[in-house]
Amino acid sequence: MILAGLSTTLPAMLFAYDFRPLEAVMEKAVSDTVFPGASLAVFYKDKVVFHKAFGRMTYSPQSPPAETTTLYDLASLTKAVATTSIAMQLVERDSLSLQSAVSNYLPGFAKNGKERVSIEQLMRHTSGLRAHNFFAKSCTTPEELFQAIEADTLLTAPGTATLYSDLNFMLLGRIIEKITGHTLAANFHQRFAAPLGMHSTLFTPSTSMLWRIAPVEKDTLWPFKVPRPLVNDQNAALLGGVAGHAGLFSTTGDLLNMVSMLMHGGTLKGHTYFQAATLRKFLARNGHQRAVGWDVRSLDGHSSAGDYFSDSSYGHLGYTGTSIWVDPERELAVILLSNRVYPSSENIKIRKFRPLLHNSVARCLGLPIRQTAPSSAQ
């Protein structure tokens, strides 16, 4: 196996794949202002077959070029890469139960109809909590933010509807810190980043690393005098830059190491991070729209993963223009990191671009189009 963390731009002929159409798709995305720049990695049949950066840090011609070592704000990839991975270990070691009520860990949550919300419902986004709230408008500290969530009411009864919510993973990050007695950042570094060799993956990067970090949109609504943490998400900034739903920064090279571990069932280079059975448990759809912590492709055929990834695929998206999609059936993973939110998050061209990208990768690899299962009506 090629060590993912050591991969650089690889010549296409090395693996006899012609990636020129993929490169053209990425270059057109830059020229069409889908994003200023991006880093793209493709992991196929246990090898890094493509790893290259495109564009620049900003749209300025004088801006430094994007590199495969550029750090990107992962946004909601934090939910899957960090928070869910830690939760897998805690569940496996009986420190956390998916069936337990959130209020078993956070007693103040047991009010206004939230008494029966479970950990699994947080992670499948079926808790009934609202999708988002600008907490900085009414809260000044992390404690006040969590008190506001505890005082909130549900939009739907627990377990009855799927509504993707940042609040679910804010709570889960808080629970992990309470169970372990350590910050989410310390947990992720010790359990995953350090042993996986993810040396450029971290929360709250220092100002000395700014030259490596792709910029995001400027927050003109930050209401506090204290310096604002770098993370794009304002609620994560209010939580000090370390939160269960956002805050992690990384590179495509580092994420290749994480993805390789996942594709090997939780084990890499003799180190077991969690059992394959635990991973299967978290990835099981079980009649839900989403897996536990990860997303799964919609069975109706519409997915940011495009038309080639199989029904066993799982992945996650990030608001800043990031994504990971893994297809264990086809032994394929695609990692895209970009800063589409620079200079403004009003740019949503990436929504149409994501399936185009994944289709292009699959075609370059010569994969057949996904076969949909026949409906019961047929």
Secondary structure, DSSP 4 states (H G I P E B T S, - for coil): ---GGG-----GGGGT---HHHHHHHHHHHHTTS-SEEEEEEEETTEEEEEEEEEBSSSSTTSPBP-TT-BEE-TTHHIIIIIIHHHHHHHHTTS--TTSBGGGT-GGG--TT-TT-BHHHHHHT-S---S---GGGT-SSHHHHHHHHHH---SS-TTS-----HHHHHHHHHHHHHHHSS-HHHHHIIIIIHHHT-TT-EES--GGGGGGBPP----S----SSPPPS-S-HHHHHTTT--SSS-EEE-HHHHHHHHHHHHTTTEETTEESS-HHHHHHHH--TTSSS-SSSEE--TTS--TTTTTS-TT-EEEEETTTEEEEEETTTTEEEEEEE-TTSS-TT--THHHHHHHHHHHHHHHTTPPPPPPPPPTT-
